[in-house]
Amino acid sequence: MTLDTDVAQNLINTRARIDEVAAVAGRDPGDITLVAVSKTHDADRIRLALEAGHRVFGENRVQEAEEKWPQLKEAFPDAKLHLIGPLQRNKAKRSVQLFDAIETIDRLKLARAVAREMEEQNRRPDCYIQVNTGEEPQKAGVLPGDADDFVCQCRDELGLPIVGLMCIPPAGEEPFMHFALLAKIAERNGLAKLSMGMSGDFEAAVRFGASSVRVGTAIFGSRPSLREPGA
């Protein structure tokens, strides 16, 4: 199998799995977006997915995305790019410039910085609040007990376009309770979008109401060696 057919076929296979689980769960498969996680993969490999017709991608690092995506977006202007990794305040300007969605708003100082950049640039990418459903001290995300107040601050006080929530369940734990918790928080805050589920658990996420799943390895294969952090 060549690299070209590899990525294209993996996209077909992944989409088919999403559609099958959605049908069993009584959901419309068209309501679920596949975010192809292209972090650490080079522009040539990403281009294979674009040429296969895929248009929604996720990157972890602002700096890495800046190196790859301006030319790709020039060639494929309808491509959409999500920031799915931690964001530092000093890169808020660049993230608002480049990304169509920022999924990792998780603290008030960052939210204020992003809001200022949106006003200055007159550009409003969709925003998701990252919730640390496992309350892991080493992981980014607002704690579940603080999520309601934080949604209110971001949406009502800062005017951020908060469209949904995102989570990354703890490694080694069953993800179901984390997906269910995220869905409950979203429901009581009137948020329609849930970004949850990765290569190993996206089918469970679909069953629990994910509106988007973030899948990398199942599409692009094993990741190359990671670069120095740049997000």
Beta strands, then each sheet from edge to edge (+ up, - down):
strand 1: 33-37
strand 2: 56-59
strand 3: 80-83
strand 4: 101-105
strand 5: 126-130
strand 6: 162-166
strand 7: 193-195
strand 8: 212-215
sheet 1: 7+ 6+ 5+ 4+ 3+ 2+ 1+ 8+
end
